[in-house]
Amino acid sequence: MRELSKVFQGVVLAERDRFRKDPAPGAKTSGGKPTPPPVSSAYGGLVETPEAYLVALWRHECERVFCDKLTTHGDKDWADDLITKLIKDTYGPGMAKQVSERLYFVDFLREPIFDDETGEVIEAHPSFYESTESLASLTKVAMARQVAFNEASKSLKLELVLFEDALKHMMRISRQLSMDRGSALLIGVGGSGKQSLTRLAAYIAGAFPFQIQVTKTYNQVNLFEDLKSLYKIAGLKGQKVCFIFTDAE
């Protein structure tokens, strides 16, 4: 039941403006924020109706909550076939055809929100959980965020090549950071880009990335001091924090 609730948590995150073709002028989002115009009137993929959009969202959340935990291609294929069968048996072949091409949902497609009168940034990282038209269009958005990261960072520079698998992994990390108390265990060979993808996802989410600096004298007292500083950032400043630590640390 706990895992099932995570599926619906993702469904609830989705913005309502994508379930209607023409959002009402001045409409508010579920979080009370003004509704900016959607990135595109298209849902993405083969989806043509709001109903199919909801089913595609449910499929995406099932894959993130359940399928991402599976470790073999055989298990992942079995889960994919099961989800496809459930959609076809419940909603018919027409609906199954519309969602046969996966939609990918992210919350960083929209540009920062500015005050029309003062020009000040109201929200630097607006979070609107919605589908992307295609992975190609999402790659352009992610690469633009990487360029912005490199311009803002004085020391660390990212030189990621966001091929399809890397982009999908970054999307998964970004989804976790968009949720309260989100966490992820990243497993892979050294040098595969786990930390770099996480730092990019943290920047996109507007989270403060933190990683302890292990030295010969680093001990429990130092760890508590580091945690204390993170509590100040998260509690007093109200800023998101992305705590990165490796198996060596």
Backbone as CSV, one residue per row, in Angstrom:
resi,resn,N_x,N_y,N_z,CA_x,CA_y,CA_z,C_x,C_y,C_z
1,MET,0.824,-1.202,0.000,0.000,0.000,0.000,0.866,1.263,0.000
2,ARG,2.025,1.190,0.697,2.897,2.360,0.728,3.405,2.680,-0.675
3,GLU,3.811,1.638,-1.424,4.304,1.867,-2.780,3.183,2.366,-3.689
4,LEU,1.970,1.821,-3.486,0.836,2.247,-4.301,0.518,3.713,-4.052
5,SER,0.658,4.154,-2.797,0.387,5.554,-2.483,1.369,6.480,-3.200
6,LYS,2.598,5.990,-3.452,3.584,6.802,-4.162,3.179,7.022,-5.614
7,VAL,2.473,6.041,-6.183,1.974,6.199,-7.559,0.998,7.364,-7.613
8,PHE,0.063,7.388,-6.675,-0.948,8.436,-6.672,-0.371,9.771,-6.225
9,GLN,0.716,9.738,-5.468,1.394,10.974,-5.117,1.895,11.668,-6.373
10,GLY,2.458,10.882,-7.302,2.909,11.449,-8.565,1.747,11.934,-9.415
11,VAL,0.633,11.200,-9.400,-0.543,11.610,-10.175,-1.083,12.934,-9.651
12,VAL,-1.119,13.085,-8.325,-1.619,14.319,-7.722,-0.707,15.502,-8.045
13,LEU,0.588,15.243,-8.220,1.526,16.323,-8.526,1.251,16.972,-9.877
14,ALA,0.653,16.226,-10.798,0.467,16.721,-12.167,-0.408,17.962,-12.187
15,GLU,-0.031,18.911,-13.031,-0.785,20.148,-13.145,-2.082,19.917,-13.902
16,ARG,-3.121,20.623,-13.459,-4.453,20.400,-14.025,-4.621,20.999,-15.419
17,ASP,-3.748,21.973,-15.782,-3.971,22.653,-17.061,-3.776,21.738,-18.256
18,ARG,-3.075,20.632,-18.082,-2.898,19.705,-19.199,-4.119,18.791,-19.390
19,PHE,-5.064,18.825,-18.455,-6.262,18.004,-18.588,-7.392,18.781,-19.261
20,ARG,-7.089,20.016,-19.682,-8.073,20.815,-20.399,-7.329,21.546,-21.502
21,LYS,-7.937,21.649,-22.660,-7.249,22.191,-23.821,-6.998,23.692,-23.690
22,ASP,-7.936,24.421,-23.112,-7.802,25.877,-23.007,-7.989,26.297,-21.561
23,PRO,-6.897,26.422,-20.778,-7.006,26.847,-19.394,-7.681,28.213,-19.297
24,ALA,-8.510,28.352,-18.303,-9.221,29.615,-18.116,-8.239,30.737,-17.800
25,PRO,-8.453,31.937,-18.360,-7.549,33.058,-18.087,-7.492,33.351,-16.598
26,GLY,-6.305,33.547,-16.076,-6.146,33.862,-14.664,-6.342,32.676,-13.752
27,ALA,-6.409,31.466,-14.330,-6.627,30.287,-13.497,-5.426,30.055,-12.597
28,LYS,-5.695,29.396,-11.473,-4.645,29.082,-10.515,-4.324,27.595,-10.592
29,THR,-3.087,27.262,-10.274,-2.700,25.862,-10.203,-3.149,25.303,-8.877
30,SER,-2.904,23.990,-8.679,-3.283,23.353,-7.426,-2.540,23.951,-6.255
31,GLY,-1.387,24.583,-6.497,-0.620,25.202,-5.421,-0.939,26.669,-5.241
32,GLY,-1.930,27.198,-5.979,-2.329,28.581,-5.833,-1.512,29.549,-6.669
33,LYS,-0.604,29.046,-7.501,0.231,29.911,-8.328,-0.494,30.225,-9.633
34,PRO,-0.236,31.412,-10.230,-0.838,31.694,-11.533,-0.414,30.641,-12.553
35,THR,-1.330,30.303,-13.432,-1.055,29.273,-14.422,-0.408,29.883,-15.656
36,PRO,0.903,29.672,-15.864,1.533,30.154,-17.096,1.002,29.348,-18.271
37,PRO,1.126,29.860,-19.476,0.657,29.085,-20.626,1.422,27.778,-20.726
38,PRO,0.754,26.687,-21.096,1.445,25.410,-21.237,2.557,25.506,-22.252
39,VAL,3.534,24.613,-22.126,4.648,24.589,-23.057,4.150,24.337,-24.464
40,SER,3.156,23.494,-24.609,2.591,23.217,-25.919,1.186,22.699,-25.709
41,SER,0.328,22.893,-26.722,-1.025,22.374,-26.623,-1.040,20.869,-26.806
42,ALA,0.041,20.317,-27.357,0.114,18.877,-27.575,0.416,18.163,-26.270
43,TYR,-0.138,16.986,-26.120,0.141,16.197,-24.924,1.482,15.496,-25.040
44,GLY,1.882,15.185,-26.246,3.106,14.419,-26.457,2.781,12.995,-26.846
45,GLY,3.708,12.356,-27.549,3.488,10.975,-27.961,2.287,10.847,-28.871
46,LEU,1.490,9.801,-28.653,0.280,9.559,-29.449,-0.985,9.971,-28.704
47,VAL,-0.825,10.583,-27.541,-1.971,10.954,-26.710,-2.745,12.106,-27.347
48,GLU,-4.076,11.955,-27.400,-4.923,12.953,-28.039,-6.005,13.493,-27.123
49,THR,-6.251,12.830,-26.002,-7.348,13.235,-25.129,-6.864,13.383,-23.691
50,PRO,-7.579,14.178,-22.883,-7.216,14.303,-21.469,-7.281,12.970,-20.726
51,GLU,-8.238,12.123,-21.131,-8.367,10.819,-20.470,-7.121,9.958,-20.714
52,ALA,-6.645,9.959,-21.946,-5.443,9.195,-22.265,-4.222,9.795,-21.577
53,TYR,-4.229,11.111,-21.419,-3.132,11.782,-20.714,-3.051,11.299,-19.269
54,LEU,-4.207,11.137,-18.637,-4.237,10.645,-17.257,-3.739,9.204,-17.175
55,VAL,-4.131,8.376,-18.130,-3.675,6.986,-18.139,-2.170,6.927,-18.396
56,ALA,-1.674,7.773,-19.295,-0.237,7.820,-19.566,0.534,8.265,-18.335
57,LEU,-0.038,9.192,-17.576,0.579,9.639,-16.328,0.612,8.500,-15.317
58,TRP,-0.494,7.750,-15.217,-0.534,6.603,-14.294,0.513,5.569,-14.680
59,ARG,0.652,5.323,-15.972,1.655,4.359,-16.428,3.068,4.838,-16.058
60,HIS,3.317,6.113,-16.293,4.634,6.668,-15.976,4.951,6.510,-14.492
61,GLU,3.981,6.799,-13.628,4.228,6.710,-12.194,4.417,5.260,-11.743
62,CYS,3.689,4.336,-12.351,3.889,2.913,-12.035,5.301,2.477,-12.404
63,GLU,5.773,2.946,-13.550,7.125,2.577,-13.979,8.176,3.173,-13.049
64,ARG,7.948,4.403,-12.574,8.920,5.025,-11.678,8.919,4.345,-10.302
65,VAL,7.752,4.019,-9.802,7.652,3.467,-8.445,8.018,1.989,-8.406
66,PHE,7.573,1.226,-9.397,7.776,-0.219,-9.363,8.904,-0.684,-10.302
67,CYS,8.822,-0.317,-11.563,9.755,-0.864,-12.558,11.192,-0.415,-12.335
68,ASP,11.381,0.810,-11.842,12.749,1.299,-11.629,13.482,0.506,-10.554
69,LYS,12.756,-0.219,-9.726,13.392,-1.034,-8.682,13.826,-2.407,-9.209
70,LEU,13.338,-2.786,-10.375,13.680,-4.084,-10.933,15.084,-4.038,-11.538
71,THR,15.786,-5.141,-11.462,17.207,-5.144,-11.834,17.517,-5.907,-13.117
72,THR,16.561,-6.638,-13.679,16.831,-7.385,-14.908,15.885,-6.933,-16.013
73,HIS,16.349,-7.064,-17.256,15.507,-6.687,-18.394,14.272,-7.581,-18.477
74,GLY,14.421,-8.840,-18.078,13.280,-9.746,-18.108,12.175,-9.298,-17.180
75,ASP,12.535,-8.879,-15.964,11.536,-8.394,-15.008,10.891,-7.101,-15.490
76,LYS,11.697,-6.224,-16.072,11.155,-4.966,-16.563,10.188,-5.202,-17.726
77,ASP,10.519,-6.135,-18.613,9.632,-6.455,-19.732,8.329,-7.062,-19.222
78,TRP,8.438,-7.923,-18.194,7.225,-8.523,-17.617,6.316,-7.452,-17.039
79,ALA,6.896,-6.497,-16.309,6.106,-5.427,-15.712,5.479,-4.544,-16.786
80,ASP,6.222,-4.277,-17.857,5.699,-3.462,-18.950,4.530,-4.160,-19.635
81,ASP,4.666,-5.461,-19.861,3.571,-6.216,-20.480,2.339,-6.229,-19.576
82,LEU,2.560,-6.335,-18.266,1.442,-6.348,-17.323,0.702,-5.018,-17.325
83,ILE,1.431,-3.921,-17.303,0.798,-2.596,-17.310,0.034,-2.386,-18.610
84,THR,0.638,-2.784,-19.740,-0.023,-2.646,-21.042,-1.311,-3.469,-21.092
85,LYS,-1.272,-4.687,-20.547,-2.454,-5.551,-20.536,-3.559,-4.950,-19.671
86,LEU,-3.183,-4.398,-18.528,-4.182,-3.777,-17.650,-4.879,-2.618,-18.351
87,ILE,-4.106,-1.807,-19.069,-4.698,-0.666,-19.773,-5.633,-1.147,-20.873
88,LYS,-5.203,-2.148,-21.636,-6.023,-2.644,-22.747,-7.288,-3.311,-22.239
89,ASP,-7.176,-4.126,-21.179,-8.354,-4.824,-20.654,-9.337,-3.859,-19.996
90,THR,-8.829,-2.779,-19.400,-9.692,-1.852,-18.660,-10.291,-0.784,-19.553
91,TYR,-9.491,-0.232,-20.456,-9.945,0.917,-21.240,-10.093,0.638,-22.734
92,GLY,-9.696,-0.546,-23.190,-9.879,-0.894,-24.582,-8.647,-0.642,-25.428
93,PRO,-8.616,-1.211,-26.630,-7.444,-1.086,-27.513,-7.175,0.342,-27.968
94,GLY,-8.238,1.161,-28.079,-8.042,2.544,-28.506,-7.187,3.325,-27.515
95,MET,-7.488,3.165,-26.242,-6.709,3.832,-25.210,-5.298,3.266,-25.152
96,ALA,-5.185,1.942,-25.289,-3.867,1.307,-25.251,-2.976,1.821,-26.380
97,LYS,-3.581,2.091,-27.538,-2.804,2.600,-28.674,-2.292,4.013,-28.387
98,GLN,-3.132,4.839,-27.751,-2.727,6.217,-27.461,-1.545,6.276,-26.491
99,VAL,-1.489,5.330,-25.563,-0.430,5.370,-24.548,0.674,4.362,-24.850
100,SER,0.655,3.778,-26.068,1.678,2.792,-26.418,3.068,3.431,-26.481
101,GLU,3.117,4.703,-26.859,4.379,5.440,-26.837,4.483,6.183,-25.510
102,ARG,5.535,5.923,-24.770,5.660,6.465,-23.422,5.688,7.997,-23.403
103,LEU,5.004,8.555,-22.406,5.166,9.961,-22.085,6.088,10.065,-20.876
104,TYR,6.942,11.079,-20.871,7.845,11.296,-19.743,7.465,12.610,-19.062
105,PHE,7.312,12.534,-17.748,6.852,13.671,-16.969,7.994,14.257,-16.142
106,VAL,8.138,15.564,-16.216,9.150,16.283,-15.449,8.522,17.573,-14.930
107,ASP,9.248,18.271,-14.057,8.690,19.492,-13.473,9.552,20.719,-13.749
108,PHE,10.386,20.663,-14.807,11.286,21.783,-15.051,11.219,22.308,-16.488
109,LEU,10.069,22.172,-17.129,9.959,22.607,-18.521,9.752,24.114,-18.656
110,ARG,9.245,24.754,-17.622,8.855,26.158,-17.755,9.946,27.114,-17.284
111,GLU,9.914,28.290,-17.862,10.905,29.311,-17.564,10.589,29.988,-16.233
112,PRO,11.578,30.670,-15.634,11.318,31.397,-14.377,10.173,32.392,-14.528
113,ILE,9.471,32.626,-13.426,8.340,33.544,-13.419,8.811,34.904,-12.906
114,PHE,8.540,35.975,-13.682,8.967,37.319,-13.319,7.751,38.195,-13.016
115,ASP,7.960,39.197,-12.172,6.933,40.192,-11.898,6.858,41.141,-13.088
116,ASP,5.661,41.336,-13.628,5.499,42.168,-14.822,5.874,43.628,-14.568
117,GLU,5.668,44.098,-13.342,5.914,45.505,-13.055,7.367,45.780,-12.685
118,THR,7.923,44.957,-11.803,9.274,45.217,-11.304,10.351,44.435,-12.040
119,GLY,9.963,43.368,-12.694,10.941,42.539,-13.377,11.683,41.591,-12.453
120,GLU,11.299,41.579,-11.181,11.949,40.694,-10.217,11.502,39.253,-10.432
121,VAL,12.384,38.342,-10.059,12.066,36.927,-10.200,11.144,36.506,-9.068
122,ILE,9.936,36.079,-9.404,8.988,35.600,-8.397,9.312,34.164,-8.020
123,GLU,9.614,33.370,-9.018,9.951,31.967,-8.786,11.001,31.546,-9.802
124,ALA,12.209,31.269,-9.302,13.319,30.929,-10.197,13.199,29.524,-10.763
125,HIS,12.593,28.637,-9.981,12.478,27.246,-10.416,11.017,26.787,-10.291
126,PRO,10.145,27.267,-11.174,8.733,26.859,-11.103,8.578,25.365,-11.337
127,SER,7.824,24.737,-10.472,7.635,23.288,-10.552,6.236,22.981,-11.055
128,PHE,6.152,22.532,-12.301,4.889,22.130,-12.911,5.090,20.737,-13.493
129,TYR,4.530,19.744,-12.839,4.743,18.356,-13.242,3.872,18.060,-14.455
130,GLU,4.508,17.887,-15.616,3.776,17.719,-16.855,4.616,16.919,-17.842
131,SER,3.985,16.514,-18.932,4.678,15.684,-19.906,5.503,16.538,-20.846
132,THR,6.554,15.931,-21.363,7.353,16.575,-22.393,6.935,16.033,-23.747
133,GLU,7.065,16.867,-24.769,6.639,16.450,-26.100,7.449,15.261,-26.602
134,SER,8.746,15.285,-26.345,9.634,14.218,-26.788,10.925,14.304,-26.000
135,LEU,11.717,13.232,-26.065,13.012,13.243,-25.397,13.961,14.240,-26.051
136,ALA,13.795,14.446,-27.350,14.654,15.407,-28.049,14.431,16.821,-27.529
137,SER,13.170,17.208,-27.340,12.878,18.542,-26.816,13.328,18.671,-25.371
138,LEU,13.235,17.578,-24.617,13.674,17.602,-23.225,15.186,17.721,-23.136
139,THR,15.891,17.115,-24.080,17.353,17.213,-24.098,17.790,18.657,-24.244
140,LYS,17.102,19.422,-25.096,17.447,20.836,-25.280,17.259,21.614,-23.986
141,VAL,16.174,21.316,-23.265,15.917,22.001,-21.994,16.999,21.659,-20.979
142,ALA,17.338,20.367,-20.870,18.342,19.932,-19.909,19.717,20.501,-20.229
143,MET,20.076,20.554,-21.508,21.368,21.112,-21.891,21.431,22.604,-21.597
144,ALA,20.309,23.294,-21.775,20.260,24.717,-21.434,20.449,24.923,-19.938
145,ARG,19.886,24.016,-19.125,20.081,24.096,-17.669,21.535,23.832,-17.308
146,GLN,22.194,22.936,-18.042,23.598,22.662,-17.773,24.457,23.893,-18.085
147,VAL,24.134,24.573,-19.163,24.857,25.798,-19.502,24.673,26.837,-18.401
148,ALA,23.446,26.967,-17.900,23.177,27.920,-16.823,23.927,27.530,-15.550
149,PHE,24.014,26.236,-15.274,24.767,25.763,-14.105,26.233,26.162,-14.215
150,ASN,26.826,25.930,-15.359,28.236,26.248,-15.554,28.507,27.747,-15.460
151,GLU,27.540,28.553,-15.892,27.707,30.000,-15.779,27.616,30.461,-14.333
152,ALA,26.793,29.766,-13.536,26.610,30.167,-12.133,27.679,29.595,-11.217
153,SER,28.258,28.471,-11.591,29.253,27.816,-10.745,30.652,28.328,-11.076
154,LYS,31.387,28.739,-10.043,32.728,29.272,-10.252,33.789,28.174,-10.279
155,SER,33.532,27.103,-9.544,34.551,26.054,-9.449,34.194,24.805,-10.237
156,LEU,33.042,24.220,-9.936,32.649,22.967,-10.576,31.953,23.231,-11.909
157,LYS,32.391,22.564,-12.945,31.780,22.667,-14.260,31.305,21.285,-14.698
158,LEU,30.140,21.233,-15.292,29.586,19.976,-15.789,29.769,19.905,-17.300
159,GLU,30.206,18.772,-17.769,30.355,18.539,-19.205,29.665,17.219,-19.566
160,LEU,28.407,17.148,-19.223,27.638,15.930,-19.443,27.168,15.825,-20.883
161,VAL,27.253,14.623,-21.420,26.650,14.308,-22.713,25.353,13.564,-22.399
162,LEU,24.231,14.244,-22.573,22.949,13.684,-22.156,22.361,12.811,-23.265
163,PHE,22.944,11.629,-23.429,22.337,10.637,-24.323,21.091,10.098,-23.635
164,GLU,20.351,9.240,-24.296,19.022,8.879,-23.828,19.017,8.298,-22.420
165,ASP,19.888,7.327,-22.131,19.889,6.714,-20.803,20.275,7.718,-19.731
166,ALA,21.272,8.563,-20.007,21.684,9.572,-19.031,20.549,10.549,-18.754
167,LEU,19.847,10.952,-19.797,18.728,11.871,-19.635,17.626,11.241,-18.783
168,LYS,17.326,9.975,-19.042,16.284,9.297,-18.269,16.676,9.159,-16.804
169,HIS,17.957,8.876,-16.543,18.411,8.783,-15.155,18.300,10.145,-14.465
170,MET,18.649,11.208,-15.167,18.535,12.542,-14.590,17.078,12.878,-14.289
171,MET,16.178,12.458,-15.163,14.750,12.676,-14.937,14.281,11.959,-13.681
172,ARG,14.781,10.731,-13.472,14.386,9.974,-12.280,14.870,10.672,-11.006
173,ILE,16.111,11.150,-11.033,16.649,11.858,-9.873,15.874,13.146,-9.630
174,SER,15.578,13.856,-10.699,14.831,15.104,-10.587,13.456,14.873,-9.981
175,ARG,12.819,13.782,-10.356,11.498,13.457,-9.800,11.582,13.246,-8.296
176,GLN,12.632,12.570,-7.830,12.796,12.346,-6.401,13.004,13.667,-5.660
177,LEU,13.785,14.564,-6.255,14.064,15.840,-5.595,12.845,16.755,-5.589
178,SER,11.899,16.512,-6.475,10.696,17.346,-6.505,9.710,16.964,-5.418
179,MET,9.928,15.817,-4.783,9.033,15.343,-3.730,9.644,15.600,-2.362
180,ASP,8.797,15.855,-1.377,9.267,16.047,-0.016,9.927,14.769,0.492
181,ARG,11.104,14.926,1.082,11.868,13.808,1.651,12.217,12.756,0.597
182,GLY,12.336,13.173,-0.641,12.699,12.240,-1.704,14.132,11.769,-1.563
183,SER,14.373,10.517,-1.875,15.725,9.964,-1.781,15.892,8.885,-2.835
184,ALA,17.151,8.606,-3.175,17.430,7.599,-4.189,18.784,6.969,-3.917
185,LEU,18.886,5.684,-4.192,20.145,4.952,-4.103,20.607,4.693,-5.533
186,LEU,21.708,5.332,-5.922,22.218,5.204,-7.285,23.344,4.183,-7.302
187,ILE,23.182,3.172,-8.144,24.156,2.082,-8.213,24.746,2.046,-9.618
188,GLY,26.060,1.993,-9.694,26.710,1.936,-10.991,28.213,1.968,-10.833
189,VAL,28.918,1.727,-11.908,30.374,1.725,-11.859,30.874,3.151,-11.650
190,GLY,32.077,3.281,-11.106,32.659,4.585,-10.872,32.896,5.344,-12.167
191,GLY,32.636,6.636,-12.135,32.850,7.461,-13.313,31.715,7.431,-14.316
192,SER,30.575,6.850,-13.947,29.446,6.767,-14.889,28.570,8.011,-14.864
193,GLY,28.869,8.961,-13.959,28.132,10.229,-13.961,27.047,10.356,-12.918
194,LYS,27.033,9.488,-11.922,25.963,9.531,-10.915,25.956,10.861,-10.162
195,GLN,27.125,11.290,-9.694,27.191,12.538,-8.929,26.908,13.749,-9.813
196,SER,27.423,13.745,-11.026,27.208,14.877,-11.927,25.738,15.018,-12.305
197,LEU,25.080,13.902,-12.584,23.653,13.946,-12.903,22.850,14.444,-11.710
198,THR,23.269,14.024,-10.504,22.570,14.467,-9.303,22.743,15.962,-9.085
199,ARG,23.935,16.471,-9.323,24.183,17.907,-9.164,23.379,18.716,-10.188
200,LEU,23.270,18.205,-11.401,22.460,18.897,-12.400,20.991,18.885,-11.991
201,ALA,20.519,17.730,-11.518,19.119,17.632,-11.082,18.860,18.547,-9.885
202,ALA,19.831,18.655,-8.980,19.688,19.539,-7.824,19.603,20.995,-8.257
203,TYR,20.437,21.377,-9.224,20.391,22.752,-9.727,19.036,23.041,-10.368
204,ILE,18.551,22.100,-11.150,17.255,22.277,-11.812,16.144,22.437,-10.790
205,ALA,16.237,21.686,-9.683,15.199,21.740,-8.645,15.364,22.928,-7.715
206,GLY,16.469,23.667,-7.847,16.710,24.778,-6.939,17.163,24.322,-5.569
207,ALA,17.768,23.133,-5.498,18.225,22.580,-4.223,19.702,22.890,-4.000
208,PHE,20.064,23.086,-2.749,21.455,23.337,-2.391,22.193,22.004,-2.313
209,PRO,23.172,21.755,-3.191,23.880,20.472,-3.156,24.965,20.492,-2.079
210,PHE,25.031,19.439,-1.300,26.040,19.371,-0.242,26.672,17.989,-0.229
211,GLN,27.972,17.966,-0.058,28.711,16.712,0.033,29.830,16.892,1.050
212,ILE,29.934,15.984,1.995,30.953,16.112,3.032,32.339,15.930,2.431
213,GLN,33.298,16.617,3.001,34.680,16.525,2.565,35.445,15.661,3.566
214,VAL,35.653,14.417,3.223,36.282,13.472,4.142,37.793,13.708,4.179
215,THR,38.310,13.880,5.391,39.755,14.002,5.608,40.174,13.000,6.674
216,LYS,41.447,12.966,6.958,41.959,12.042,7.968,41.423,12.363,9.361
217,THR,41.115,13.627,9.602,40.649,14.048,10.925,39.122,14.157,11.009
218,TYR,38.432,13.833,9.904,36.965,13.951,9.903,36.375,12.895,10.832
219,ASN,35.518,13.334,11.754,34.948,12.408,12.732,33.460,12.699,12.931
220,GLN,32.892,12.089,13.954,31.466,12.221,14.209,31.085,13.664,14.540
221,VAL,31.934,14.361,15.252,31.658,15.755,15.596,31.552,16.609,14.337
222,ASN,32.472,16.400,13.386,32.417,17.133,12.117,31.140,16.832,11.353
223,LEU,30.721,15.570,11.392,29.490,15.183,10.702,28.288,15.914,11.298
224,PHE,28.226,15.961,12.632,27.112,16.656,13.278,27.123,18.150,12.951
225,GLU,28.309,18.749,12.844,28.398,20.158,12.486,27.905,20.381,11.056
226,ASP,28.255,19.468,10.166,27.767,19.576,8.790,26.248,19.450,8.739
227,LEU,25.712,18.509,9.499,24.260,18.330,9.529,23.573,19.551,10.133
228,LYS,24.212,20.162,11.121,23.647,21.361,11.743,23.523,22.489,10.721
229,SER,24.572,22.643,9.906,24.522,23.694,8.885,23.441,23.413,7.847
230,LEU,23.216,22.133,7.537,22.159,21.787,6.589,20.782,22.066,7.168
231,TYR,20.613,21.817,8.470,19.341,22.130,9.128,19.052,23.624,9.064
232,LYS,20.086,24.444,9.188,19.895,25.893,9.113,19.443,26.299,7.713
233,ILE,20.055,25.689,6.696,19.682,26.021,5.320,18.250,25.571,5.028
234,ALA,17.926,24.354,5.454,16.599,23.811,5.160,15.529,24.410,6.070
235,GLY,15.865,24.579,7.351,14.864,25.044,8.309,14.694,26.545,8.347
236,LEU,15.810,27.281,8.524,15.721,28.732,8.643,15.488,29.402,7.297
237,LYS,16.258,29.003,6.288,16.124,29.630,4.973,15.004,29.021,4.142
238,GLY,14.580,27.819,4.506,13.512,27.168,3.753,13.926,26.733,2.368
239,GLN,15.218,26.466,2.179,15.711,26.066,0.869,15.846,24.555,0.778
240,LYS,15.564,24.027,-0.407,15.745,22.598,-0.615,17.223,22.229,-0.484
241,VAL,17.475,21.044,0.025,18.841,20.556,0.188,18.971,19.198,-0.484
242,CYS,20.032,19.026,-1.248,20.347,17.731,-1.846,21.637,17.230,-1.212
243,PHE,21.518,16.248,-0.331,22.664,15.705,0.403,23.207,14.514,-0.392
244,ILE,24.409,14.691,-0.940,25.033,13.647,-1.749,26.143,12.978,-0.941
245,PHE,26.099,11.677,-0.867,27.228,10.975,-0.240,27.441,9.640,-0.917
246,THR,28.704,9.249,-1.031,29.073,8.039,-1.740,29.315,6.908,-0.762
247,ASP,29.537,5.710,-1.292,29.795,4.569,-0.417,31.103,4.759,0.354
248,ALA,32.066,5.456,-0.238,33.339,5.698,0.444,33.174,6.656,1.620
249,GLU,32.206,7.538,1.502,31.991,8.523,2.552,31.130,7.965,3.685
